[in-house]
Amino acid sequence: MEFDEEMRAGRARLRERQWSSAYACFRRAHDLGHDVRTEHLAAHRAALHTAWCARRPDRLLYQAVFLSFAALTTWGGVVTDPVTQEDAR
């Protein structure tokens, strides 16, 4: 599957209130879209929303931290390696 397909599948699972399945779709979308800033951040936001809907404080905290980190490390649309600060693509 591609990023957009996983995001659509995740949103469909959200509408069906299938929280675990939705979260899994968004995690796969994250992996597929990791090198594209907008996709990477969208996957984290969707997973954060899913964690909120599912009332999962552990996942809420995890996604809030990683969404913040992702936003900082993808500044300017370039995915950077957090250690070397070089373009990770």
PETA-V475026 format. One record per pair of residues at least 12 apart in sequence whose C-alpha atoms are under 10 Angstrom apart, sorted by the first residue. I is the first residue (numbers start at 0). J is the second residue. D is the distance in whole Angstrom. If there is no record, write none. Layout:
I	J	D
I	J	D
This chain:
0	27	9
0	28	9
0	31	9
1	27	9
1	28	7
1	31	7
1	32	8
2	24	9
2	25	9
2	27	8
2	28	5
2	29	8
2	30	8
2	31	5
2	32	6
2	33	9
2	38	8
2	39	10
2	42	9
3	28	8
3	31	9
3	32	9
3	38	9
4	24	9
4	28	8
5	21	9
5	23	9
5	24	5
5	25	7
5	26	9
5	27	7
5	28	5
5	29	9
5	31	9
5	42	9
6	21	9
6	24	7
6	25	6
6	26	9
6	27	9
6	28	6
6	29	9
6	38	9
6	41	9
6	42	7
6	45	8
7	21	10
7	24	9
7	25	9
7	28	10
8	20	9
8	21	7
8	23	10
8	24	7
8	25	9
8	28	10
9	21	4
9	22	7
9	23	8
9	24	5
9	25	6
9	26	9
9	27	10
9	28	9
9	42	10
9	45	8
9	46	9
9	49	9
10	22	10
10	24	9
10	25	9
10	45	8
10	49	9
11	24	10
12	24	9
12	49	10
13	45	10
13	48	9
13	49	7
13	52	9
13	53	10
16	49	9
16	52	8
16	53	8
17	49	9
17	52	10
17	53	9
18	46	10
18	49	6
18	50	8
18	51	10
18	52	7
18	53	6
18	54	10
18	55	10
19	49	8
19	50	9
19	53	8
20	49	10
21	45	9
21	46	8
21	49	7
21	50	10
22	42	10
22	43	10
22	45	8
22	46	6
22	47	9
22	48	9
22	49	6
22	50	8
22	53	9
22	58	10
23	46	9
23	49	10
24	42	9
24	45	10
24	46	9
25	41	9
25	42	5
25	43	8
25	44	9
25	45	7
25	46	6
25	47	10
25	49	9
26	42	7
26	43	8
26	45	9
26	46	7
27	42	9
28	41	9
28	42	6
28	43	9
28	45	10
28	46	10
29	41	8
29	42	5
29	43	7
29	45	10
29	46	9
30	42	9
33	69	9
33	73	10
33	78	8
33	88	10
34	73	9
34	76	9
34	77	8
34	78	6
34	79	9
34	86	10
34	87	8
34	88	7
35	73	9
35	76	7
35	77	8
35	78	7
35	88	9
36	69	8
36	70	8
36	72	9
36	73	6
36	74	8
36	75	9
36	76	5
36	77	7
36	78	7
37	70	10
37	73	9
37	76	8
39	66	9
39	69	8
39	70	9
39	73	9
39	78	9
40	65	9
40	66	7
40	67	9
40	68	10
40	69	7
40	70	7
40	73	9
41	66	9
42	62	10
42	66	9
43	61	10
43	62	6
43	63	8
43	64	10
43	65	7
43	66	6
43	67	9
43	69	8
43	70	10
44	62	8
44	63	8
44	65	10
44	66	7
45	62	9
46	58	8
46	59	8
46	61	10
46	62	7
46	63	9
46	66	9
47	59	6
47	60	9
47	61	8
47	62	5
47	63	7
47	64	10
47	65	10
47	66	8
48	62	9
48	63	10
49	62	10
50	62	8
50	63	10
68	81	9
69	81	10
72	84	8
73	86	10
73	87	10
